[in-house]
Amino acid sequence: MKKIRLGNSDLQVTPICLGTMTFGEQNSEAEAHAQLDYALERGINFIDAAEMYPVMPRAETQGSTERFIGTWLKKSGRRNDIVLATKIAGPNPAMHWIRGGKSDLNAVNMRAAVDGSLQRLQTDRIDLYQLHWPSRNVPIFGQSSFNPDAERPCTPIAETLDVLGELVKEGKIGQIGVSNESAWGVSEFIKQSELHGSPRIISIQNGYHLANRSFEGALDEVCFHEQVGLLAYSPLAFGQLTGKYLSDAKASGRLTIFPPTWSPRYLRPTVVEAARRYAILAAEHGMTPAALALAWCYSRWFVASTIIGATSLSQLKENIDAHTVVLSDEVIAAINVIHKEITNPGQ
């Protein structure tokens, strides 16, 4: 599998990244190791994790994902064959088990987070360290508009970058990225890094899929000019774009085994209708709905790497195989028609 340069860094990553947030909840340690082995067999070199994983987030399982990756690294000896990415959790009072839920992006929390991840991953460096969500008030996780009344105290971006710069100098992390960010956020990170000589972000990990193309609203332009690569997560919209819930509303998956409050945006009737329309389009052109959805992400010029996750090797194989699917101009035009009629229902 070919590799691309991520942002303006020296990291060379594959256009498919193995997402691991099922490790420790929906997947056992042995299953996690099997997925990692298979991903590398297929040429994937990019692995993404987070300190809060697995999902659904629970105190009892927090950190299991990184621990499973760590035991695989120790057993396989493949550390130098992969680009290893993980993320620090931002402030969230509901996750009181992660530094009391006050995990603001300051020196105390970031150092604790990095050291904890390094220990669980059983490595001395993290190639790409990402801020899982912002410290400040920003519309994410199903919110579509900015609410100034929700403003709250937060760590300034310049301060966060200063700490990241120290961690880079110490060799604990290599490159930095953001996640669940806005166009203003990306621009401000770039501005502050230039003003203070801090490390420059090279990636943004945001949701992007057929039911949520909001990245195309402004972030695509900002990231193009600033050389920030999109790591597209949830390319199958929590399984809705596989079509499995269309034939069986109780099919096994995150939307049925986790509480509806965990991912309400993917349960909206408009998301279901969009999934139905895309499934029909896929069938008309001899593809599975999952192949159509993934091929869309794989083919977008602004997507540096698409983060795929699976609970079985058969799912993982199908997701990787979709990389060979080429969407015709006719199919792309039909996708854009559906998008115009049902615009970003999963945002």
N, C-alpha and C positions, 0 to 999 in steps of 0.2 A: 504494500500500500504506500502511495506517495506520501511525502511529508511536506508541510508548509511552514514557513517562518511565522511565528506568532508575534504579531505587532512588529515593533522594531527591535526585538530581542534576538538572541542567538538560539532560542528554543525552537526546535524543529518537531512539530507535532503532526499526527495523522488527522485526517478530516473526520474521523470517528473517534470519540472519547468514550471510554467505558465509565458509565455512572454506577455508583456503588451504594446508593442509599437504601437498597433492599437488604444489604448485608447485615445480619444481626436481628432482623425482624422477619422478613419473608424468606430469607435465605440463610441456611446454616453456614458454619465456617467451612465445611467441606465443599458445599455448593459454591460458596464465594471463591474458594481456591480454584475450583473447576472453571468458573467463568473467567477468572484472571488468566489461567493457562490457555483457555480457548481463544481469548481475545488476542493474546500475544502470538498464538499460532496463526491467526488470521492477519497478522501484521500491524495490529493496533499497538501504539506505544504510549498512549495518553490515558491516565487514570485520574479520576476526580473523586474526591471525598469531602468530608466536612466534620468538624468536631461534634456537631449536634446529631449526626446520623447514627443509627438509621431512623427512618420515618416509619410510622408516626413517632414523633419525639416523646421519649419517656425517660425518667430518671434511671430506671432499671437497665436500659439498653444503651444509653448515651455513651458514645465512644467505641461501641462494638465494631462499627464499620472500619474505623482506623485500626483497631486491634486485629481484625481479620486480615487486613492488607499487610499489617506488620508481620504476622506469623507466616504469611505467604512469601513476603520478601526474605525473611530469614531462611525459610525452607528452600526456596527456589534459587536464591542467589542472583535474581534478575534486576536488582536495583538500578544498575547502570543502563538497563535496556528500556527503561520507561521514563517518561516525564510525569512526575508525581505532583498532583495539585490537591490542595485542601483549603478549608475556609474557616475563618473565625466567626462565631455567632455574634450578631449585634445585640443591642439591648432588647430584651423581651421579658417583662415581668412574669409571663406565663411559664417561662422556662426557668423557674427559680433554682433548679438543680445545676445550672451553668452559671457559676459565680454569682449566685443570688439573683439571677435575672437582670442584673445591672451591668451586663457585659458591654459597657461603652468602649469605644475604640480608642482607649488611652493606653499609656505605657504599662500600667499594672495589669490590665486585662489582656493586652496583646502579648505581653511576655509570658503570662501564665498559659495562654492559649497555645502559643507556638511550642513552648516546652512540653505541654501535655500532648500535643499532636506528634511531636518528634518521638516522645517516649512510646506512645501507642503504635506508631508506624515503624518503630525500631530502625530508625534511620537518623543520620546526622544533618540532613538538609531536606528542605521542601522546595521543589523547583518553581512552583507557582503558588503563591499565598494570596488568597482572595478574601475580601470583606464580604461576608455572606449577605448582609443587608446594611443599609446606611445607619449611622448613628442618629441622623437628623430625621425630621418629619418628611416623608416622601410617599407619594401614592404607589403602593405595591400590593402584591398578593390579593388581587381582585379589586383594588381601588383604581378608578380610572381618572380621577381628577384631584388636583392639589387642594388641600384644605388648610388655609392659613390659621384657622382657629385651633388646629392641632399642633401648632409649633411648641417645641419643648427644648429644654437645655440639652446641648449635645457637645461632643468633643469636636473642635474645629478640624477641618480637613488637613490644614497645614500641620497640626500637632500629630495627627494620625500618620501622616507621611514622614514626619521626623522619626517616629518610632520605627516605622518600616525601614527607613534608611539605616538606622542603627542595626537592625536585625540582618539586613543585607550585608553590611560591613562585617558583622560577626560570622557570616557564612551560614546562618541558620535557614535563611530563605534566599532564593535566587531572584525571581521576578515577582511582580505584584499585579493584582487585578481586582476588579470590583464585581459586584453581583447585585441584581435587582436594583440597578441604578437608572437615573434619568439622564436626559441630554444635558441639563444644567450640571448635574453631578459630575459627569465625565469631563465636561469643559472646565469645571472648577478644580478637579484633580489635576488636570494638565496644567492649568494656570498656576496653581500653588507649587507644583513640582518645578516649574520653570522659575518662579520667583525665589524659591528657597534652595534650589539645587538638590531636591529630593528625588527619590526614584520615580520613574514615570510608569503609569499603569500601561500594561500591554494587552489587557483583555477585559471583557465584560461578559459575565455569565447572566443572561436574561432569558426569560421564557420566550420561545418563538416557535410557532406552529401554525397550521392552516387556520385554526380558530383564534389565533392571536398574532397578528402581523403588525402590532403597534410599533415594533422596532423600526419599521419603515417610515414612521412619522417624522422623525428628526434624528434619532440616534444613528441611523445609517449614514447620514451626511457627516455628522460629527466624527463618528468612528473612522470613516474613510479618510478624512483630512488629518486626523490625529493618529492614525495607524494603531487603532485599537481593534483587536479581533473579537468578533462575537462567538461566544461558546453557547450555542443554543440548547437550552434545557427544555424538558417536557415536549419533545417533538411529536409525541403521540397524545398530548393533552390528557395525561393520566389514564391512557388506554381508550379514551372515547374515540380517537381516530383510527383504532384498529377495527371498529365496527362490532366488537364482541358484545357490547351492551345493547346494541340494536336488536339482536336476536334473543338475548337473554339478559334482562335488566338486573338479574342477580348473579351474573357471571363473576367468578372469583377475580378480584383485583382490588387496588387501593380504594376505588370508589364504592366498593361494597363491604370490604372488611374493616375499613376505618370509618369513624363517625362522619356524617355528612358535613359537620362543621369544620372538618379539616380542609376540605377542598370544594367549597360551595360553588365557586365560579365554574367548575367543570360539570356541574349538575344542572346548569341553567337550561331551560327548554330550547333556547336558541343555539346552545352548543350541541345539544342532541340533534337538532334539525340540521345544523351544518354538517355534523358527522354523517348523518343519513345521506345528504346530498353528495358528499365526497365519496362515500361508499358506493353509491350508484355510479358515479363517474369512474371510479376505479374498475368496477365490474365491466363497464362498457368498453374498457380498454385493456381487459385481460390482466388486471393487477389486483392484488389484495389491497384493502384500504390502508394497511400499515405501510406497504411498499410505496403507495402514492404519497402518503404523508412524509415519510422519511426521504424519498427521492426529492421532494420539494425542498426540504431543508438542505440536503446534501448539494443541491444545485444552485443555491442562492449565492451570489457573488460576495456578500458581506458576511457569510457564515464561515468562520475559520475552522470550527470543528463542531460537530453535533454530538451532544451527550446522550448516549443511549443506555437504557437500563432494562434488565430482564429478570424474571424469576426462574427461568429455565434455559438450558442450553439451546433448545429448539427455538425459543423466542429470540435468543441472542443471535443465532445463525440467521434467522429471517431478517432481523434488523440490519445485520452486517451485509447480507446479500443484496439488500435494497440499494446499496451504494452503486451497483452496476446498472440500475434502472435509469433509462434516459427518458425524460418527459418530452413529448412532442410539443410543437407550438400549439397544436389543437388542444392538447390537454391543459397546457398552461393558460391558454385563453379561457377555457371552461372553468378552471380554478379561479381566475380573476372575476368571472361573472358571478360565481357563488360568493366570493369574498365581497363583491360590491353589494350584493343583496343581503348578506348576513355578515356585517363587518365587525370583526374582532369580538365575537360573543364571549370568548374565553379570556379576555384581557383582565 
